[in-house]
Amino acid sequence: MLRRIKKEVEKQLKPKVEMHISVGITEHQKSIYRDMLKTSKLEKGSSVTYYKNILIQLRKVCNHPYLFFGQEPEDAPDLGEHLIECSGKMIFVDKLLKRARADGN
């Protein structure tokens, strides 16, 4: 069996560049995040799995607030700008895609 590595086969490819970008969260996400922290008061002797569960829930809030039941407006269409405007990451990705399309990528 022969295995080939991409850099051996195609020598004209540019090297891969990895970028880490910090993106803020919207006010809607901040309010959910704060409410979740307020309701998760822990007593002494709480288990480690409870801490991990809270961290996972907070990460979900940072990704998109509609991952939680009841956060999406009732009268909102299935697909629309409200999906982009309520999440900081989605706003950034939308701007990035518009710029890439304008550049012809």
Secondary structure, 3 states (H helix, E strand, C coil): CCCCCHHHHCCCCCCCCCCCCCCCCCHHHHHHHHHHHHHCCCCCCCCHHHHHHHHHHHHHHHHCHHHCCCCCCCCCCCCCCHHHHCCHHHHHHHHHHHHHHHHCC
